[in-house]
Each structure stands twice: as structure tokens, then as C-alpha cells.
Amino acid sequence: MSDGAVSEAADADRVAAAETGARVPTATTRRIVTITAISWSLFQLWIASPIPFSLNFLIISETEARAIHLAFALFLGYLLFPGIIRKSRRIPFFPAAWLAAAIALAVYAVSVAGSDSPDNWPIFAILAALAVVIAWMAFRPQPLDHVPEVDWFLALLAAAAAAYLFVFYEALALRPGAPTFADLLVAGIGVLVLLEATRRTLGPALMFIALAMLFYAFAGRIMPEIVSHGGQSFSRVMSQQWLGYEGVFGIALGVSTSFVFLFVLFGALLERAGAGNYFIQLSFALLGHLRGGPAKAAVVASGTTGLVSGSSIANVVTTGTFTIPLMRRVGYPPEKGGAFEVAASVNGQIMPPIMGAAAFLIAEYVNIPYTEVILRAFVPAVATYIALFYIVHIEALKAGIEGLPRRTERRASARFLRIGLGISGFVVLANVIYWSTSWIKDLLGDAASPVLALLIAIAYVGLLAWRARYPDLEPDDEDAEVILPDAIEVARTGFHFLLPIIVLVWALMVERLSPGLSAFWAIVPMVGILLTQDAITAFFRGDRAVARHLANGVRALGEGLRKGAINMVGVAIATATAGIVVATVATTPLGLGMTEVVETIAGGNLLIMLILTAVICLILGMGLPTTANYIIVATLMAPVIVELAAGSGLAVPLIAAHLFVFYFGLMADVTPPVGLASYAAAAISGASPIATGVQAFRYEIRTALLPFIFIFNTQLLLIGIDNVFMGALTIGAAVLAMLIFVAATQNWFLVKSRLWETAVLLIACFTLLRPGVWMDMIEVETLPRPPSALEEIAAERGEGDQIEMRFEGVNFEGEERSQTALLTLGREGLQPQMRLAVAGVSMFPSGDTYQITSVTQESEADSYGLETGMRLTEIYIANPDRPPKELFFIPALLGIAAIYMLQRRRRAEMETAAA
């Protein structure tokens, strides 16, 4: 193997190891890590459960819980992740850059912030010494079999700095904005050790972004004029970043504490119980017989894993270790096998209900219910996954790859399972669970929950009794001939894994509990499964050694709790560090500066603005895990889309803007040269990471198309859909359009396409996704109404409906601006201006119009750039004379049908000639 290949493989292995740590410590340290990790999981379960409130015992506030959460993460981070792994005589770049950046920041803090606070000099001296120690540790290649003394010191120091906010919670609350010497010292140490923990666990990208944000906060006066400010003192920066709840301990870490940990733990417990292997094997049993079957099964397996996975890299290394070798064994080139896995795994992060933890963050930032986020993200996610399935099929056709042979004959029951999974997998399952459990709720009312619990317990024992009659799944043998098992034989070994998912759907969708509490109730039966599944199965098989199997179950539960906590180390540290970015943007002119830069370059062209935003999101997302990725792009770029679009007359819903930046931030996991998911896949396939990334990017073009579409056609997010027929039509058109887009970009429909056929398919795809463009040439979509019609228009709409309005006025910079906003109405029965208070805007009648008197910060109105003093100039209503834009589906479908018939005839001629 060449030196370059060795280097690429080493980098790929490092990327994969970064998920859970590279150290394998000695027995004593391993026990400490295990006890700490299990304690963290138990702590998270305690604060999520209703038990503390029922007993009125050990009730921990949300802000206190964030401090403990981060303390656990930092402690484990320093124990599990060494400062540097590779040995080299050269000075490594990243530690050297870290040292230079730390010294530069410390020197600047001394020269600027220290000048107005002479008492802070001892703090700067201590921080400079600590920075040197950290850099020294980063220079030294460290052993992986034990933890050096300095890392023990850093682990305890970091945990203490985070726990400081818990221990002195009440005292800090009494002195907001007036920190003591001890407060500032702890805050400075906390920020420093957090940055180093970020470098160790996540790589240098996020650390450098956070360092740049801190430098900008201090050095605002030397920045370019568009983003310059007076510069902030050390006391102010530390108060905002560490001692308050708008920086490190802000919303992002709060979501990690309240929601994300429990869903990651749920996934870890499922995996430890055997559900991960079960779903992968089931996907292959059901789909492996199809043309290109292993790759199609990889898509489904990665999609189901992505339901609970918090990382596209983790998804690759979890499912890819099984799917990529199988794809190679049936004939796929290594770079294509890796690219399929990368595309499927990255798309797992856009698949509801978890979306790499972004679903919970979007709900917090957009201030909408979590269930609404799931609803809005549903159509694009399903459409892009089905399209990836079709890409696999086309590649198999091109390469002549057939399906895998079955071990047994096809049965009707297996065919039923195959059809159900092939259509939409867990989407169908989730809907079946939702409607069936909703019926139970309607029938039994308050007694529904205990009745459902009893039914689940009975079903669990019955499914295990059925499972006990058959052998367990066989492990995959890489050297054996690839023959598919019978789908029913695989399915019956793990139907009981669906029971916790039923509980999760029940709690989330029927009982409408919070995501955290829903995850807690789903974990309860998962714990029961881990403890008892082996014992009950053995009992039904005639094995009476129940105690031994119960002991194994306890060990399995402990391992699941440990694994869940360790999987969360990187996520918790990422959300904490991303909080530095959030606080800096909130307290400086950076956000406004980004808007002006993009607006200036775009020159008022909305499409160019979106392309620039997408490119910036790709750059910002490089090297970042899913959660931190979303926080940063949402903080910096989502407001840019909303405000600039509003200035151009397009009212973009907040959820659409946040999904736009989320999609393009995730694309950085694919895009060379940094695409970390591509590196992880290349480590398994043996291909070049760059070649894998380029191929995966080609496959992901379809995913990059969707955000541009749903910005202009929000029906793809099921916004404005008021009946089942329109919903079905929208979903069907979106899925068909993505399939046609794949056929066009792959230059293959039934056979290789001609140039003009590709052009027709692209036009048909565009028409299916944006039929309104053609209808706008015939009749406008909305009609303007005067401000005086506000009361009449509002009276026709219910609570939660939105009104599109245009405001004009002079902004705070003295510039004349006009902004279009889509504002939500509050409860009915009030005056229109009072109903709009829920959107964060207060107005009073002024002649024939309304004038804004105040705008609530971080509200819906604020996100659209509305400001005090602006006047309402127009209200937009739907044009009643406009024909349905869906009429243009007819010529699009006729064009697709014509291409289909032509290629079908051409394929028949080719088959005849070949015969």
C-alpha cells in the first residue's frame, strides 16, 4: 500500500474512532469510565422522569442540569480522547495552530480587556500557563492504554468548572453581570478546557470557529467596518459565555440535556439488545433479491438506523461495516459502495423523527411544536430516500448487477413484509401505530395508557415465546457465499423490538408528551427487554438457568447505559461550544454584517442569495458533527434567508429557512475535501476518500435540489395543505419529480437517455416541483388588499393561521426598507393587532393603516426584520380567480409518458438485437 493510501486509511480510522474515543484504558480507569458513564445515563433518566416531582425529592432545575450534563461530558472527554494519537518527528499542525491561537487570544485579552480591569492580570497569567500545559500535551503523542496524570488533572478541572454553575447556582443568580474574581477565573478556565475538549473529541474545525468568535468579541474595533464594534471586556465576555445562560449553557446545551441524550440512549439500548443487527439483516432478507439488492438494503438499513442515530459518521461505521463489504462482493466498485453508504447515512440525518437531534433544536429555535417539525420534514426526507433507492437501481442496471440468491423459496407472508418495507419502511409502521393507538385512546380515554401497557407486556411475552421456537440469527460470514435468508425467519427473531417504538409513537403523537418524557417512557420497556429477553427466551426453550440469563441481562443493560453516555460525549461538547458562536452573534453586529455581505454580493437577486447561503453553509459545516453543524448555520445563516427574502417580497416560513441551512450544513459531511462521512466509508471500502466523496456528492445532488424548491414552494413542507387529496397529490408529485430528476442526472431512464430526452425530463421535474412558475405567467398567486381590510381578513382565519403582510418604514440605520412577513395569528375573538402579539409584534391603528410600536426580540416578527415605526402598507390574500397550478402536472406527466414509451421501444429493440 502506498504512503498516501496508508495516510488516508489512518485518517479514516481516526474519523471513525472520534465517535467514541481512541483510548482503551487499563482496568481501573475503565471501571471509572464505566461508573461515570452509567451514572450520567441514570442522572439523565432521573431528571427526565416524573419521579422527582412525584416524591418532591432531588428536583433539579433545567439550568442546573445543564451544568451537570456538561461536567460529565468534559470529564469523560478528557479520559477517552487523547491529545494526539499519531507519532511524528515533525511538529503537528493542529497543536501548533492551537498553541498560536491560544497565545494570541491570551495576549489580546491582556492588552485590551486587562487594561480596564487590572485585577484580572492574575487570571490572564493562570490562563496563559494553562494554555501552555494544554498545548504541551497536544504536542506529545500519548499512549492509548492509560490516561496520563495531566489528562486526569484536565478532566477534573473541566468537570469542576462546569459544575461550578451548579454548586453556586443561587449565588450567581444574585449577582448577574457582576462577576467576582473567582467567577472570572473559573469561567476563563472553563472556556479554555472546553475548547481543548472540542479539539480532542470533534477535531479542530469547531474549535477554530469558537476561537474566531472569541477573538472577534474582544477585537471588534479592528474588524472591517461592516462588522466592527467597540470590543468587549474580559468580564463581559466571560459573563455571557460561561456564567450566564446565553452562551455555553444556552439553548443548544439545554436541548442536548433535555432531549438528545435520551434519544441517543434509546438508540444505544436498542443496538445493545440486538435491534441494529436485526434491522440490517431484515433489510437484506427483504430487499437483497432485487437487482443491486445489497445497495438497496444498505439504503433502507441506513435510513432505519438514522431514525435514532445522532451522527452521519456513526451511521456509516455502524451499518457500513456490514453493507459495504457485501456491496463489493456482488460487484459494486469500492468507491460506489462507499458512496451509497455515505449518501444513505447522511440522509438518515434528515429523516424524522430525530434528524441527528436537529428536530429538537429546530423546534426550540423556530418556537413550534416538535411534532410540527416532524410533519414539515417528512415529504423531502421520504422523497430523497426513494430517489436514492432509484439511483441504486440505475447503477445496478448500468453494471449488470443481479439480485442475490435466496436460501429458501418465496412465501406470501415474506412478500407482504417486503412490500411494506419497500414502500416506505418505518413511515408506514409509524402511521399504523399512530392510528391504531389513537383509536385505543378515543375508545378508552384515561384508561388507555394502563391498558396499552398491559397489551404490550402480553405481546412481549407472546413474541418471545414465538421467537423461542426458532434459532437465533446467524452472524455474517465474509468468506461464505452470499445467500439471503428467508425474510420470515429473520423477522420473527425481533418483532419485540417494535414495542418500544410503539410506546415512543404513543407518547409523542397520541399523548402529546414532551420529547424528553416520551423518550423516557420508550426507554422503560427497552430496559425491560434488555433485562429479560434472554431469560424468557431461554425459559421457553426449556433452559431453566434463568438467574444466569438475568445476570447477563443486567450486564447488557449496564453496557447499553455506558454506550449511550459515551456516544453523547461529542454531542454535549459540540452543543456547548456552538453556544459560544450563538452568544457572539447575539451580542455583536456579526449577524447583521453577514446579512449585508450576502445582500451586497447577491445584488438583490434572491436565487443568487440562496446559492451564496448554501455555499457558506457548506463551508461552515465542514468537519462538524450534525448537532453543532445545525446550531452554527442556523445562528448565522437562517436569519439571512428570512430577512433578505422578506426584503425581496417573499415571506419564507421560518421552518423552511432552518431546513434549508440544515440540509446544506449536512452536505459538508459528503463534500470533499473535508467530508468526514466519506473518510469513514473509505476506511471500510478501501477506496480513496476523495473519490468516494465525489461520487457521493453526485448522488446527493438530488438532496441539494430540494431546499431550493421548498423555499419557493412551501407545499413540499405540507404548509398550506388543507385536505387529504392535496396532501397526497403533493407527496406523489414530489416523489415522482425526484425519480425523474435522478433519471435525468444519471442520463438513464429505462435505457441510456438522449440529450433531448434528458432536457424533457428536467423540465417535467421542475414542473412537478414548481408548477406555480408557469401559472404565474397566466395569473398572479396573491392579490393586495389595503391595511383597512385587516380586521375582515383576520376574522376569516383561525388560531395558528398566518397572514402575509408588507411593511414599510425607516430602520434603525436610517434606511428606507420594505419587508414582507408571514405572521401567525393568536386566539380568536380579539382585535387583529392583539392577535398578532403571538408573532411578537405590537401595532396600533394610525389613520387608514397600522403602525408597529414594538417588536419582541427573537420573535417571528423580529426574524423577518420588522422594526418599530414601520407601517403596514398591504395585505396579501389568495387570488380566487387563479386556476389550480397543479393543472401543469398534466403536460409534465404526458412528457414523462412519451419518454417512457420511446425508451421502452428502444430497450425492446436492443434486447431483440442482443438475442
N, C-alpha and C positions, 0 to 999 in steps of 0.2 A: 504494500500500500504506500502511496506517495506521502511526502511530508504534509502536503496540502490536505490530502484526504484524512490523514491522522488528526490534523488540527481541526478539520471540520467535524469529525466524529467526536473529538474531545469537547468541542464547543456544544455539540448537540447533546452529549451526555450531561454536560453542565446545566444546560437548559432544563432537561428532564429532572435532574436532581434538585434543581432550585425549587421545585414544588414542595418538598417535604424536608429538605436539609441534606447535606452531604455527609455529615458526621455519623459514625457508628460507634458511640462511646462505650466505655467499659461498663461492667455490670452495675457498679454503684451509681454512676452517672445515669445509666439507662433507667435504673429504678427511680431516680429523682425526676427524670424527664417524664416517665410514665405516670408517677403520682401527680406531678404538676398538671400534665395534660388531662388526666381523668378528673382532677379537682376543678379544672377550668370548665370541662363539659358539665359537671354536676352543678357548678355555680350558675352556668347559663340556663340549665334546666330549672333551677330553683327560682331565678328571677323571672322566668317566663311562665311559671306555673301559677295557678291561683292559690296554692297552699299558703304562702306567706300572708296573704290578705285574709284567708280564712282563719288562720291561727293568730293573726296580728303579731307575727314574730319574724324578725330579721327582714323587715321590709326595706329594700334598698332602692333609693330613687334612681331615675334613669341617668342623671348626670354622674352620680357616684358609681353606678355600674359601668359607665364608660371608662372611668379611671382604672377600675379593677380589670376590666377587659383588656386594656392596653398593657397593663402591668404583666399579666400572664403572657401576652403575645411577645413582648420585648424580652422577658426572661427566657422563654423557650427559643426565641430567635437567636440569641447570643450563644445558647448551648448547642443548638443544632446546626448553625451555619457558620463555618469558619471564615476568617477574614479573607483568605486567599487559599486556593487549592493547588494550583499548578506551581511547579518549581522551575525557576529560571534565573540565570545569572544577570539578565537584564532587569532594569527597574520596570515593573509593570506599569502600564499607562494609567489604569484606573486609580490605583492607590496614590500614584504621583499626582494625578489631577485632583484627587480628593484632598491631599495634603495642601496643594497650592490653593485650592478653593477655600479650604478651611482657614488657612493663614490669612489670605486676602480678606475674607469676610471678618475675621477677628481684628485685623489691623484697621479696617474701615470702621468697624463698630467702636474701636478705641478712639479713633481720630474724630469721629463725628458725634456718636452718641455719648461717649465718655466725657466730652468737653463740657456738657451741661450737667453732668452728674459725676463729680469727682469721686463720690463714694462707691461708684461702680468699678473703679480700677481693680480692686482685688478680684472681682468677679471675672473681668477680662483676663487677668493673669491665670486664674484657675481654668478657665475655658481654653485658653491657648495651650496650657500644659496638657489638658485632656485631649485636645485635638492632636497634639504631638504623639501621645500614647496610642490613640486610635490609628493614626497614620503608620506608626511604627509596627503595630500589629498587622496592619494591612500589607506592609512590605514583607513580613515574614511568612513563608509557606508554613502552614500549620498541619500537624498530624490529624488524621481523621478518626483515630481510635481513642482519643481522650480530649478533654477540654482544658486548655491552658489556664493558669491561675488568673491571667489578665482578663480572659473572657469571663471567668466566674465573677471577677470584680465588676466588669461592664454589665453583666447580666443583672447582678444585684443592684447596681447603681441605676440602671434603666428602670427596673421594676419599682424601685423606691421613688424615682422621680415621677413616675406615672401615678403611683399610689398616694403621693403627696396630696393630690386633689381630693382623694377620698378621706384621708386622715384629717386634713384641715379644711374640710368642705364648708363647715359653718363659719369658720374664721375668715376664709377667703370671700364668702358671700357678704360679710360685714364690711370689707374694705375693697370694693370693686374700683379698679383704676388707681389704687394707691398701694402698690406692692411694697413689701418690706425687702430688706437686703436678702433674707433667706428665700423669699418668694422668687426674686430675680435670679438668685444663684441656682435654685432648683429648676427654674424654667430654662435657663441657658443650658444647663447640663442635659435637661430632658430633650431639648431640640437637637443638641449635638449627638446624643446617643441614638435618638430616633433616626437621624439621617444616616448614621453608620449602619444601623439595623436594616434600613431600607436598602442600602447598597449591598449588604450581605444577602438578604432574602430575595430581592427583586432585581438586582443589577443596578448599574449606575444611572440609568435614564431618569427615573423618577427622582433620585437624589439630586441630580444636577438641576432638574426643573425646580425643585424646592429651594435649593441654594440660590438659584437665579431670582426666585421670588423674594427671598430674604434680602439679597443684595439690593434688589430694586426698592424694597421698602425702606432700607437705610439710605440708599444713594439716589433718591428721587430727583434731587436738584441737578444732577449731572446727566440725566437721561434726555433723550430727544424731546423737543418741546411738546409733541403731541401726547406724550405720556409722563411728562415731568411733574414733580410735586416737591414740596418743601423738605422732604425727608423726615423719617420718623425716628424718635429716640429709642434707645435700647429698652427703656422701661415700657414704652407704649407697645413696641413690637412683641415683647415677651408677654405682656398682659393679654394681648389679643391672641397670640399663637398658643400659649400654654396655660395661662392662668384663668382664661375665660372659656366660653363655650361657642366661639365662632371660628376658631382655628382648628388645632389638632383634635380637640374634644368636641367638635361641632357635629353637624347633621350627619356627615358621612360616617364617622365613627359610631354615632348613635344607631344608624341603620345596621352597621356591622354587629353591634352589640345586641340589638333587639330582634333582628330578623335573620340576617345572613348566617350567623353561627348555627342557628337551629336547623336551617335547611342543609347546610354543609354537613352537619352532624347526622341528619336524617339520611343523606346520601352515603355517608361513611358506614352507617349501621346497615343500610341495605346491601352495600358492597360486601361487608364482612359476613353477612348472613348468606351470601351466595347469589344475590339477585343480579349483580353485574354480569357474572358468567352466565347466569340463566338467560338474561335478555339477549346477550350476544349470541349464545347457542340457538336460542329460539329464532332470532332473526335469520341465521344461516339456514336453519331447518326449513323455514317458511319460504325463503327467497333464493336460496343457493341454487335451486334447479333452473332458475331463469337465466337467460343469456347475460353473461357478465355477473352472475349471481353473487359471488363474494363481495364485489364492489357495491352492489345494491344492498346487500346485507350490512355492509360497513356503514352505509348512509343511514339506514334505519337504526342500527346499533348505536351510532354516534348521536343520532337525534334523541333516542331514548335516554342515553347517558347524559346528554346535555340538559335534559329536564331538571336534573338536580346538581349538575356539575357547576362549579363556580369559575372554571378556567378552561379556555380552549386548549392550552398546553396539557393540562391534566386529562382532558378528554382524549387528546391524541395518544398520550402514553398509556392510558387505560385501555381503550378499545383498539388502538393501533398495534399493540403488541400481538394481538390475535388476528386482526383483519389484514394488515399489510403483508405479512408473510403468505397468507392464503391468496391474496390477490396476485402476488408474484408467482405462486405455484401454479396458477391457472393461466398465466400468460401475460399479465399486465406488466409493462416496463416499470422498474422501481420508482422512477420519478412520478409516473402517473398514479401508481398505487399510493404513494405518499401524498400526492396532491389531492386525491379523492378523500383520504382521511382528514387532511387539513381542512378542506372545504366543508366537509360534514361536521367536523368538530367545532370550527369557528361558527358555523351556522347554528350549532347547538346553543350558542350564547344568545341568539335572538329568538329562541324558541320558548314561548311561555310554558310553565308559569314562573321559572326562576330567572332566566335570561342572565346568567352569570351574576346574580344579585342586583343587576341594574333595575329590575322591575320594582324592587322596593325603593331604590333611590329615586327613580322617576316619579313614583307616587309621592314621595316627600317633596321633591323639588317643584313638581307641577301642581302639587296640592290637590290630587284627585285620588279616589279610592284605588286600592291595589287591584281590585277586580276589573276596574276600567282599563288599567294598563294592560292587563292580560287580554282583554277584549280588543283593544286597539292594535296590539302587536300580532294578533292571531293570523290575519289574512296574509300579510307579507311573509311571515315565517313559514306558513304552510306552502305558499306558492313557490318560495325559493327552494324548499326541500324537495318538492315534487319535481321541480325543474332540474335539480341536481341528480335525482333519480334518472331522469331522461338523458342527461349528459352521459351518465354511466352506460346507459343502453346504446347510445350512439357510438361511444368509444368501443364498446364490445362489437357492434356491427362492423366498424371500420377494421378492427383487428381480427375479426372472425372468431371471437371467443364464445364458446358454448357454455351452457349451464353444467353444473356438477351432477354426477350420477347419484341417484337415491339409493339408500340402503334397503328400503322397503317400498312396497307398492303404494301408490297414492290412495288415500281414503277420503270419503266425503267430509268427515269431520276435520281432517287436516286441510282440505280445500277451503272449508269455511273459515278456519283460522287464518289461512293465507290471504284470503280476500279481505278479511277485516283488517289485518296488519298492513297489507299492501295499499289499501286506500288511504288511510290516514293514521294508522297506528294508535297511539295513545290519545289522539284527539277524539276519535270515536269512543274509546274507552271512557275518557273523562266525561263526555256528554251522556253516555249511558248511565254512568254513576250519578251524574248530577240530576238527571230527570227521574231516575228510579228513587234516589234518596229524597228528592223534593216531594215525590208522591207520598213517601212514608211520613215526611214532615207534615204535609197537608192532612193526612189521614189521622195521625196520632197526636199532633200538636206537641205539648210539652213532654209527653211520654215518649217521643220519637227517639231521643238520644239514648236512654237506657235500653229501649227495645233494639235499636240498631247495634249497640254494644253486645247484647246477648246474641243477636243473629251472627255477628262477626265471630264471636267466640265459638258458636256451634259450627259455623262454616270452617273455621280454622281447624278444629279437631277433625271434621269430616274430610277436608282436603288432605290433611296429613295421613289420615287412615288410607285414603286412596293412593297417595304417594308411596306409602309403605309397601304396597303390593308390587312395586316395580323397582328395578335397580336405579341407583343414583346416576347422574350424568357422568360420562366418561371424559377425562381430561383430553385435550387435543394433543395428538402426536404429530410433530412436524415431519417425521420421516415416513409416516404411514400414507397410504393412498387416500386422497381426499374423497370421501364418500359421505353424503349427507345422511344424518339420522332422520328417523321418522318424526314429523312435527309433533304428533300427539305424545310420543314417548318423551320428548323434551318438555312439552308444555305441562304435562301432569306432574312434573317434579317441582314446579314452582308457582302454581296458581295462588298459593297462600301469600306470596309476596305482593299480590294486588290489594290485600286487605288494608295495609297502612295507607295506600294511595286512596282507597275509598274513604277512609277516615279524614284524610287531608282535604279531599274534594268536599266532603260533607261539612267540615268545619269552615272552609274558606267560602264556598259558594252557597251553601244552604243556611248554615247558622250565621254566616257573615261575621265570624270572629276575626280578630286581628291576625295578620300573617304569623306573628310570633307565637301566639296562643294556638293557632291552627297547627303549626309545626310541632308544638309541644304535644298536642293530643295525637298527632300522627306518630310521634316517636314512642308514645306509650305502648301501642301494640307491637311496634318494631322491637322494643326491649323484650316484650313477651316472646316474640318469635325467636330472638337470639338465645334466650334462656331455655326455651322448651322444645324447639323444633326437633332437635336431635333426640331428646329423651322420649318425646311422644312417638316419633317415627320408629325408634328402636323398640318401644313397648309394643307397637302394632306388629312389628316383625318378630316378636317373641323374645327379644333381648330384655332381660329383667334387670340389667345393670343400670338402673335409672339414675342412681346417685352419681355414677361416673359421667354419664352424659350431661347431667345438670351442672356438674363441675366444669365440664368443657364449655357449656353454655355461658357460665359466669366468666370464664376466661375470654370467650368470644366477645361478650358484652364489654369487658374491660378493654379489649383490643379495639373494638369499634369506637368507644369513648375516647381512647387515646388517639386513634387515627383521625377522628373528626376534629379534635383540638389542633393537632399538628397541621392538618390541612388548612386551618384557619389562620395560622401564624402570618403568612404572607398577606392574606386579605385584610386582617386587622391592621397590620403595619402600613399597608398601602392606603387604606382609608384615612388613617391618622396623618400620614404625610401629605396626602392630597388635600387635607384640611388646611395646610399651610398655603396652598395655592388659592383655595376658596377665600380665606381671610384676607390675603393680599389683594385679590381682585375687589373684594367688598370695601376695603379701606383706602384704596388708591384709585387714580384715574385710569388704571390699566384697561378695564372693561370698555370704557368709553373710547379709549385710544384704539383698541382693536376694531371697534365698530367703524371709527373714522378711517382707519387704514384700509379696511376691506371696501368701504364705501368709495373712497377715493380711487382705488385701483379699478374697481368694477365700473365706475363712471355711471352709476345709476342703472346698469343692466342687471336684472335680477338673476338671470341664468349664470352670468359670469360671477356674480357674488356667491352663488351656491357652489360653483366649481372651486372658487378660491377657498371657501369654507371647508369643502371636502378635503382639499389638499392640506390645509392647516391641521385638520383633524387627523389625517394620516400621519403627519409629522409628529404631532403631539402624542399620538397613541403608540409610537414606536417603542418597543421594549417594556410596555406597561401591562400589568395584568388587567383583566376585564373591569374590575370594580374601580380601580384608580383611573383607568382609561376613561371610563364614562364620567367620573367626577370632574376631571380636568377639562374634557371637551365640552361638557355641559356648562361648566362655570364660565369658560372663556368664549365659546362659540355659539351656544344655543341662543343667548340674548341677541347676538349679532344678526342671526337669521330673522328672528321675530321683529326686531326693530327696523332693520333695513327693508324687509318685505312690507312692513306696515307703512313705511315712508313711500314705497312704490305703489301703494294702493292694494296690496294683497294681505289679507288678515290670515296669518298662518296660525293654526291652533298650537298651543304650547307643546302638546304631546307630539305633534308632527315634527316640530323643531328638535325636540330632545331625541326622538327616534332617529332623525337624520344624522345628528352628530354621533349618536351611539353606533350606528351602522358603520360610519366611516372611521371612527376610532377603532372598531374591531377589525376593520380591513388591514390595519397595521400589523396584525398577527400573521397575515398572509404575505404582505408585500415585501419583496426583497428591498434592501439587503438585510433588514433587521428582523423580518418575520419570524418570531420565536416558535410559532407552531410548525412552520416549515422546517426549522432546525430539529425540532423534536421528532418529526416524521422521518426526516432524512437519517437520523440516528438509527431508526428501526429498519428502513428500506435499504440503506447503503448507498443511496443516490446523493447527488450534490444538493446541499440545502438551497443554493441559488436556483438551480434547475427546478427543484421541487416547488420553490416559491413562485417562480414564473409560471409554471403550469397551473398551480393552484389559483393564481391571480386570474388566469384566463378563465378558469371555471367559475370564479367569483364575480365576473363582470355582471352577471345577471343580478347578484345581490346589490352591487353598486348602482344598478339602474333604478331599483325600487324607491330609494329615498327621494330621488329627483321627481318621481311620479307622484308619490303621496303628498309631497309639498303642494303640488298644484291640484291633485285630485284626492281630496281627503276621504272620499268614499272607500278607498282601499283600507283606511283605518276604521271603517264602519262608522264614520261620522256623517250624520245626515241621512242615515238609512232608517226608514220608519216602518218598513214592513218586511216580512219574510221573503217575499218574492224578489224585492230589490237586493236584499242581502245575498240570496242565492245567486242572482244574476251577477252581482259584483264579484263574489268569490269565484264563480265559474269563469268569468271574463279574465280575472287576474291570473288564474292558474293556466288557462289556455294561452294567454299572452306570454307568460313566462316560458311555456313549452315552445311556442313559436319563436321567441327570441333566442332560445337555445339552438333551435334548428337553424336559424339564420346565422348566428355567430359560429356554429360548428360547421357551417356550409354543408349540412346533411339533414334531409328530412326523411324520406324513405330511401333515397339514394343520394349521391353527391349532387348538390344543387348547382344550377347555372347562376350566373351573376344577376340576371334579371329576376330569377325566382327568389334569390336572397333579398333583393330590393322589395319585392312584393310582400314577402313575409315580414320584413321590418316595418313597412307601412301598416300592415294589418296588426302587428303587435302594438305599435304606437296608438292606433285607433282603438283597440280594445282597452288600453290603459288610460288614454286621454281622449275620449270621444268628444269632450266639450270643446276642444280646439276647433274642430270642424263646425260644430254647431254655433260657436261664437261668430263665425263668418256669416251666419244667417240671422241669428237673433241673439241679443245680449242676454247674459245669465241673470243679472240683477238690475233693478230699477231704483233710481234715487228717490227718496222721499224727504220732505222738509223736516227740520227738527220738531216742528209743532205736532207731527204725527207720532211722536214717541209714545205718548200715553196710549193711543189706539193700537199701535203695533205691539207694545208690551202686554196689553190686555189679552191679546190673542195667543200669548205664549206662556207656558207653564214654568214652574221652578226648574232650574237647571238648563233651560233653553238658552240660546245665545242670540245676540243681535249684533249685526255688523254695522259699525258707525264710523264716520270720518270726522276728525277734529282738526282744527287749525289754530295757530297762535304762535307766540314768540317763546322760545325755550329759554333755559337759564343762561345760555351763552349769547342771547340777544338775536338769535337767528329765527327767521320765519320758517316754521315747519308745519307740515300736514301729515297726520298719522291715521292709518286705518286700524281699527281694533275690533276684535271679536269678543264681546263682553258677556259674561254669564249673568243671568237674572236670578235673584233670590226668591223668597216665598211670595206667593200671590196675595193680592188684597192690599198692597201698599202702593204708594206713588212710584212711578218709574225710577226716579232718581234715588229713591230709598232702596228699591230692589237691586240697583246696580252697586250698592255698597258691598255686596259679597264679592264683587270683582275688584274691590279696593279703590273705587273712585267715588268722590262726593261731588255732586253738582247742584246748582240752584238755577231756577228759571231766570233768564235775563232777556226780556223782550220776547221775541219770537223763537229764541233758542235757549240753550242751557250752557252754563259756564262751569268749568271744573274749579272747585275750591280747594281740594286736597287729593293727593294720590298716596295710598299706603305703600310703603317700601316693600319690595319683593312680592308684590301682588300681581294679579293678572293684568291690571291696567298699567302698572309700572313696567312690566315686561314688554309692553307694546310701545313704550317711550312716551306715554301721556304725561303731561306736566300741568301744574297749577296754572290757571289763567287761560288755558285752551278752550275754544268754543266748539260746540257741536255744530257742524255745517250740513251734514247729510246722513241719512239712514238708508241702508240698502235692504230691499226685500226681493224675494224671488220673482222673476218675470213670469206672470201667469200665462202669457201667450207663447212662451218658448216651447217648442216641441221637445220631447224627451231626447236627450243626447244619445241615448242607447240605440236610436234608430241607425246610427252609423255602424253598429255591430253587424248589420246585415251585409253591407258590401265587404266588410273585413272578413266575415265568415265565407262569403262567396269566393273571395280571392284565395283564402286558405284551401277551400274545397277544390278550386281549379288546380292549384299547385299539387295537391294530393293526388288528383286523378292523373295528371300528367306524369308525375313521378311513379305512380303505381304502374302505369302502362310501360314506362321506361324500365322499371325493375323486372316486369314480366318478360320484356324483350331480352334483357340481359340474362335472365335465368334460362330462357329458351336457347339463347346462343351458347351459353355455357354447357347445356345438356347436349 
